[in-house]
Amino acid sequence: RSLALALYFAGVAAEASSIRGVGPQDLSRYPDVAGASVFRCLSSPEGAALPLDAINDDFCDCADGSDEPGTGACAGQSTTMFYCPNPGSFPSYVYASRVNDGVCDCCDGSDEWRSTVCRDTCAAEGRVLLQDRQKRQADLESGVQQRASLVAAAKKLHEASNKELLSLRERLPSLEALERQARAALEAAKEQTREEEQRREELQRAAAQAAGNGSAASASAESPAAPAAGLAAEVAAEGAAVVAAAEPAAAEAAPAADGASEEKPVISEYTKWMDGAEKVVDAPAGAAPAGGGPP
C-alpha cells in the first residue's frame, strides 16, 4: 500500500504543470489550464485582471502571492507555497522565501532552479521515507489488530458480566429471604442469651443467700459446745490436783495392798475423775452431768 502511494505521488510529480511552484490540486485555478486569457489573484477573483505573463515574472502583484508561486518575489506571506514535485520521493511544500536562497530545500533541487548547486537525492530519500512509512503502517495495523482483540475480549467480558448480573438478580429474592431468616434467628439467639444470663444471675443470688443462711446456722449450732469444752478443762485441772494430793497416801498404802487378793483391782482417784470428765464432755448440751461426776 505504501509502495502504491509512493508510485502515485511520483506520477503526480511527473504530471506537474509548466507553471513552476504550482501543485496538482491548484492547477485548475491558473489560466493556462483553465483556458482563460487573463489571471486574477486567487484571493480576489473579482479583482483586477493581470496578463498571463505576470505569473512568475519575479514581481509580486497579488497580496496572497498567487501570481508568483515559483519565485521568491512574494516572500513573507504564507498563503501561496512553493510546490516541490520530488519524483521518486514524496512531494512537499516550502515557503516562497526559500526559493532561490542558495539552500536546497527540495530533494529534487527544484526550489533552486536558477542554479545547479542542488543534486537530486529523491531516490535515496524516498527509500528511507518509504521504509519509515511502511514501519509506521505495520505498527498501525498491529495496533488495529490489538485493538480489535481487546474489543472482542471486552465484549465477552461484558456478556459474561451481564449473565452474572441476571443470575444474581434472579437469586436476589431468595437471598433476601435468607437474610430475613438469619436476622430473626439472630434476634432469637440474643433473646435466649439474655434470658439465660438473667437465670444465671438469679441462681448466683440464690446460692449466695443460701450460703449466708448456712453460715449463720452453723455458728448457732456450734455455740453450745463452747461451755462443755470449758467445763472439761476445769474437770481435768481438778482431777490433776486430786491425783497430786492422793499420791502420798497411795504410796503408804502400797505395802499393805501387796497381801490383798489380786482379783480385786484398785481404781485410782484420777481414773474416777477422768471417767466423770469424759461423761460430761460427751453429754448433750444442756443435759445435767451423771451422778458421781464432777459438779
C-alpha positions as CSV (number, residue, x, y, z in Angstrom):
1,R,0.0,0.0,0.0
2,S,2.9,2.4,0.9
3,L,4.6,1.5,-2.4
4,A,1.5,2.2,-4.4
5,L,1.2,5.6,-2.6
6,A,4.8,6.4,-3.4
7,L,4.3,5.5,-7.1
8,Y,1.1,7.6,-7.1
9,F,3.0,10.7,-5.9
10,A,5.8,10.0,-8.3
11,G,3.3,10.0,-11.2
12,V,1.7,13.2,-9.9
13,A,5.1,14.9,-9.8
14,A,5.8,13.8,-13.4
15,E,2.5,15.3,-14.5
16,A,3.3,18.7,-12.9
17,S,2.3,21.7,-14.9
18,S,4.5,24.1,-16.7
19,I,3.7,26.7,-14.1
20,R,6.6,26.4,-11.7
21,G,5.7,26.0,-8.0
22,V,2.0,25.1,-8.5
23,G,0.8,21.9,-7.0
24,P,-1.5,19.5,-8.9
25,Q,-4.6,20.4,-6.7
26,D,-4.2,24.1,-7.7
27,L,-3.5,23.7,-11.5
28,S,-7.1,24.2,-12.4
29,R,-7.1,27.7,-10.9
30,Y,-4.5,29.0,-13.3
31,P,-5.4,30.3,-16.7
32,D,-3.1,28.2,-18.9
33,V,-5.1,25.2,-17.6
34,A,-8.5,26.8,-17.3
35,G,-8.2,28.3,-20.8
36,A,-8.6,31.9,-19.6
37,S,-6.8,34.8,-21.2
38,V,-6.1,36.8,-18.1
39,F,-5.2,36.0,-14.5
40,R,-6.8,37.3,-11.3
41,C,-5.4,36.9,-7.8
42,L,-6.8,33.7,-6.2
43,S,-7.8,35.6,-3.1
44,S,-9.6,38.3,-5.2
45,P,-11.3,36.6,-8.0
46,E,-13.3,39.8,-8.7
47,G,-10.1,41.9,-8.6
48,A,-8.1,43.5,-11.4
49,A,-7.1,41.2,-14.3
50,L,-3.5,40.6,-14.9
51,P,-1.8,39.4,-18.1
52,L,-0.6,35.9,-18.2
53,D,3.0,36.9,-18.4
54,A,2.6,38.4,-14.9
55,I,2.7,34.9,-13.5
56,N,6.2,34.1,-12.1
57,D,7.7,37.3,-13.5
58,D,9.5,37.8,-10.2
59,F,7.3,40.8,-9.3
60,C,4.7,40.4,-6.6
61,D,1.3,41.7,-8.0
62,C,-1.1,39.8,-5.6
63,A,-1.1,40.2,-1.8
64,D,-1.6,36.4,-1.4
65,G,1.5,35.7,-3.7
66,S,-0.6,33.6,-6.1
67,D,0.9,35.3,-9.1
68,E,4.4,34.3,-8.0
69,P,4.1,30.6,-7.0
70,G,7.5,29.7,-8.4
71,T,9.6,32.7,-7.3
72,G,10.5,34.4,-4.0
73,A,9.1,37.8,-5.0
74,C,6.2,37.4,-2.6
75,A,8.2,36.2,0.3
76,G,6.7,37.0,3.7
77,Q,3.3,35.5,3.1
78,S,2.1,32.0,4.0
79,T,-0.9,31.7,1.6
80,T,0.9,30.6,-1.5
81,M,3.6,27.9,-1.0
82,F,6.2,26.6,-3.5
83,Y,5.5,23.1,-4.6
84,C,8.4,20.5,-4.8
85,P,7.5,17.6,-7.1
86,N,10.3,15.4,-5.7
87,P,9.9,12.5,-8.2
88,G,10.9,9.2,-6.5
89,S,10.1,10.6,-3.1
90,F,7.1,12.4,-1.6
91,P,6.1,15.8,-2.8
92,S,6.4,18.7,-0.4
93,Y,5.8,22.5,0.0
94,V,8.2,25.2,1.1
95,Y,7.8,28.9,1.9
96,A,8.3,31.3,-1.0
97,S,11.2,32.9,0.9
98,R,13.2,29.7,0.5
99,V,13.1,29.8,-3.3
100,N,16.5,30.5,-4.9
101,D,18.0,31.3,-1.5
102,G,21.0,29.1,-2.1
103,V,19.8,26.3,0.2
104,C,18.5,23.0,-1.1
105,D,15.1,22.5,0.5
106,C,13.5,20.2,-2.2
107,C,15.2,16.8,-2.7
108,D,14.9,17.3,-6.5
109,G,16.5,20.8,-6.3
110,S,13.5,22.4,-7.9
111,D,13.5,25.3,-5.4
112,E,16.9,26.4,-6.6
113,W,16.0,26.4,-10.3
114,R,18.3,29.4,-11.1
115,S,21.4,27.4,-10.2
116,T,22.7,23.8,-10.3
117,V,24.0,23.6,-6.7
118,C,21.4,21.0,-5.7
119,R,21.6,17.5,-6.9
120,D,18.7,15.1,-7.0
121,T,18.6,13.0,-3.8
122,C,14.9,12.0,-4.0
123,A,15.5,8.3,-4.8
124,A,17.6,7.7,-1.6
125,E,15.3,9.9,0.4
126,G,12.3,8.1,-1.0
127,R,13.6,4.7,0.1
128,V,14.2,5.9,3.6
129,L,10.8,7.6,3.8
130,L,9.1,4.6,2.3
131,Q,10.7,2.3,4.9
132,D,9.6,4.6,7.7
133,R,6.2,4.8,6.2
134,Q,6.0,1.0,5.9
135,K,7.1,0.6,9.6
136,R,4.5,3.1,10.8
137,Q,1.9,1.4,8.7
138,A,2.9,-2.0,10.1
139,D,2.7,-0.5,13.7
140,L,-0.7,0.9,12.8
141,E,-2.0,-2.4,11.5
142,S,-0.7,-4.2,14.6
143,G,-2.3,-1.6,16.8
144,V,-5.6,-2.1,14.9
145,Q,-5.4,-5.8,15.4
146,Q,-4.6,-5.5,19.1
147,R,-7.5,-3.0,19.5
148,A,-9.8,-5.5,17.7
149,S,-8.7,-8.3,20.0
150,L,-9.2,-6.1,23.1
151,V,-12.6,-5.1,21.9
152,A,-13.6,-8.7,21.3
153,A,-12.3,-9.6,24.8
154,A,-14.2,-6.7,26.3
155,K,-17.4,-7.8,24.6
156,K,-17.0,-11.3,26.0
157,L,-16.4,-9.9,29.5
158,H,-19.4,-7.7,29.1
159,E,-21.6,-10.6,28.1
160,A,-20.3,-12.7,31.0
161,S,-20.9,-9.8,33.4
162,N,-24.5,-9.4,32.1
163,K,-25.2,-13.1,32.6
164,E,-23.8,-13.0,36.1
165,L,-25.9,-9.9,36.8
166,L,-29.1,-11.5,35.6
167,S,-28.3,-14.6,37.7
168,L,-27.7,-12.5,40.8
169,R,-30.9,-10.6,40.2
170,E,-32.8,-13.9,39.9
171,R,-31.3,-15.1,43.2
172,L,-31.9,-11.8,45.0
173,P,-35.4,-12.6,46.4
174,S,-34.2,-15.9,47.8
175,L,-31.1,-14.3,49.3
176,E,-33.2,-11.5,50.9
177,A,-35.5,-14.2,52.4
178,L,-32.4,-16.0,53.8
179,E,-31.2,-12.7,55.2
180,R,-34.5,-12.1,57.0
181,Q,-34.4,-15.6,58.4
182,A,-30.9,-15.1,59.6
183,R,-31.8,-11.8,61.3
184,A,-34.8,-13.5,63.0
185,A,-32.6,-16.3,64.2
186,L,-30.0,-13.8,65.4
187,E,-32.6,-11.9,67.4
188,A,-34.0,-15.1,68.9
189,A,-30.5,-16.2,69.9
190,K,-29.9,-12.8,71.5
191,E,-33.1,-13.0,73.5
192,Q,-32.3,-16.6,74.6
193,T,-28.9,-15.4,75.7
194,R,-30.4,-12.6,77.7
195,E,-32.8,-15.0,79.4
196,E,-30.0,-17.4,80.3
197,E,-28.0,-14.6,81.7
198,Q,-30.9,-13.5,83.9
199,R,-31.4,-17.1,85.1
200,R,-27.7,-17.4,85.9
201,E,-27.7,-14.1,87.9
202,E,-30.8,-15.3,89.8
203,L,-29.1,-18.6,90.6
204,Q,-26.0,-16.9,91.8
205,R,-28.0,-14.6,94.1
206,A,-29.9,-17.6,95.5
207,A,-26.7,-19.5,96.1
208,A,-25.2,-16.6,97.8
209,Q,-28.2,-16.2,100.0
210,A,-28.2,-19.9,100.9
211,A,-24.5,-19.8,101.7
212,G,-25.2,-16.9,104.1
213,N,-28.0,-18.8,105.9
214,G,-25.9,-21.9,106.2
215,S,-23.1,-20.0,107.9
216,A,-25.5,-18.5,110.4
217,A,-27.0,-21.9,111.2
218,S,-23.5,-23.5,111.6
219,A,-22.5,-20.7,114.0
220,S,-25.6,-21.2,116.2
221,A,-25.2,-25.0,116.2
222,E,-21.5,-24.8,117.4
223,S,-22.0,-22.2,120.2
224,P,-23.4,-24.8,122.9
225,A,-20.2,-26.8,122.7
226,A,-18.0,-24.0,124.0
227,P,-19.2,-24.2,127.7
228,A,-18.8,-28.0,127.5
229,A,-15.2,-27.6,126.4
230,G,-14.5,-25.1,129.2
231,L,-16.1,-27.5,131.7
232,A,-14.0,-30.4,130.6
233,A,-10.9,-28.2,131.1
234,E,-11.9,-27.4,134.6
235,V,-12.6,-31.1,135.4
236,A,-9.2,-32.1,134.1
237,A,-7.5,-29.5,136.2
238,E,-9.3,-30.5,139.4
239,G,-8.6,-34.2,138.6
240,A,-4.9,-33.4,138.3
241,A,-5.0,-31.6,141.7
242,V,-6.7,-34.6,143.4
243,V,-4.2,-37.0,142.0
244,A,-1.3,-34.9,143.2
245,A,-2.9,-34.9,146.7
246,A,-3.6,-38.6,146.7
247,E,-0.2,-39.8,145.6
248,P,1.4,-39.8,149.2
249,A,-1.4,-41.8,150.6
250,A,-1.2,-44.3,147.8
251,A,2.5,-44.7,148.4
252,E,1.9,-45.5,152.1
253,A,-0.9,-48.0,151.3
254,A,1.1,-49.9,148.7
255,P,2.8,-52.4,151.1
256,A,-0.5,-53.2,152.7
257,A,-2.1,-53.8,149.4
258,D,0.6,-56.4,148.4
259,G,-1.0,-59.1,150.6
260,A,-4.5,-58.5,149.4
261,S,-6.2,-60.6,146.8
262,E,-5.2,-59.8,143.3
263,E,-8.7,-60.5,141.9
264,K,-9.9,-57.1,143.3
265,P,-8.4,-54.3,141.1
266,V,-7.6,-51.0,142.6
267,I,-9.1,-47.9,140.8
268,S,-7.2,-44.7,141.4
269,E,-8.9,-41.4,142.1
270,Y,-7.5,-40.0,138.9
271,T,-9.3,-42.7,136.9
272,K,-12.5,-41.9,138.6
273,W,-12.2,-38.2,137.9
274,M,-11.2,-38.7,134.3
275,D,-14.2,-41.1,133.7
276,G,-16.5,-38.4,135.1
277,A,-15.0,-35.7,132.8
278,E,-15.5,-37.8,129.7
279,K,-19.1,-38.3,130.5
280,V,-19.6,-34.6,131.0
281,V,-17.9,-33.8,127.6
282,D,-19.9,-36.5,125.7
283,A,-23.3,-35.4,127.3
284,P,-25.6,-33.4,125.0
285,A,-25.7,-29.6,125.5
286,G,-27.9,-28.6,128.4
287,A,-28.0,-32.1,130.0
288,A,-27.1,-32.5,133.7
289,P,-24.0,-34.5,134.5
290,A,-24.5,-38.1,135.8
291,G,-24.2,-38.8,139.4
292,G,-20.7,-39.4,140.9
293,G,-19.1,-37.0,138.3
294,P,-17.7,-33.6,138.9
295,P,-20.2,-30.8,139.6
